[in-house]
Amino acid sequence: MCCSMHIESLYKQLLLCKERGMTTGISVQPRCPAAPHDETLFDCVMLYAKSVGETGAIEISGTVFYWSPSKGDWQKSTVVRTFDNLDDCISWLKNENAASEECAEILYESC
């Protein structure tokens, strides 16, 4: 659920970038982090997309934020997927269910 809200947001934001002719210099993220239904898992997740270099490659990354009384705050980040270009990234994000499942699996494995 957390990832699907962010996938939808990134999809819409990257479509706007494409419409405006932006293929490099992109860095977008949803406006607010997504929280899980079960607060014992983690505090929140933030996905973001950014262009990598001048080749037009787009990287989707995610950060999982945690808090516990014994450890305090900490976070773990990972690259979810890198695409050769904006169109490939948008195509992947368009299939929201598959993209969110892949994101959740990768984020879970990295934590």
N, C-alpha and C positions, 0 to 999 in steps of 0.2 A: 504494500500500500504506500509506504513512504516513497519508494523509488518511482512508482507510477505517477504520482503528482509532479515530481520533478522532471520526469521524462516528458510529460505533456507540456510543462512550462518551457523546457529547453527546446522542444520541437517548435513551439510557437515563436520563441525568440530567434532561433536560427532561421526560420522561414522569413522573418522580418529582415534579418541580415542579408539573406539571399536576394530579397526583393529590392533592397537598397544597394545591391552590388558589392557588398562587403564579403570578401573571401579570405582576407588575412587581417590580422590585428583584432581578431574577435576574442572577447572574454565575456561570457554571460553566465549568470546563475539565477535560480529562482529567488524571489524577494525574501522568502523566509525559510528556515530549515523545516524539515518534515520530522515529526515525532512518531515513535512507534506506538502501537496499541498497548504493548506490554512494557512498562517503564523500567522493568528489571533488566531488559536487554541492553539498552543504551539510551542516551538522552535525545539525540537527534542525528539526522543525516543531512548533508548538503552535497548535491551534485553540481558540477559546473563544466562548461565547455569552453575551450580556448584553442586558438590557432597556434600551431607549432611551427616556428620559422616562417620563411617566406614561400614555402612550397604549396601552401593551401591545405596542409594536413590539419585535422581537427582532433583534439584529444578530449575524451570525456573522463573526468576524474571524480572521485567522491571522498568525502571525509565523514567519519563517524565520530561523534563527540560523546564522551562518557563523563560521569561524575559518580563518586562514591564517597561515603564518609571517611573511609580509611585512606584512600589515594587522592582524593580531591578531583580536579579536572584533568582530563587528558584526551587525546584524539589520535586517530590513525587515518592516514590518507593513502589512496592507491589510484593508479590509472586503471580505469575500467576497460577502455578500448580506444584505439587510435585509428582514424580513418584517413584515407588518401586525400579526400576533398570534402567540401561542405555537402555536396549532393549525396554522397555515400552515408554521411552522418545523418542527414535528414531522413533518408530512406530507412535507416536502422531505427531511429527514434519514432518513425511513423507507426511501426508495429509495437505499440506501447506495452502490451502484455509480455511479449518475448524480450524486449529491451529491459523492462523493469525486473523480470525474473533473472536475466543475466547479470544485471547490476547488483541485485540483492545477493546472488550467489558469490560473485567476486568480492563484494564488500565483506560478506560473512567469512569467506576463506582468508581474507587479509587480516582479520581481527583476531 
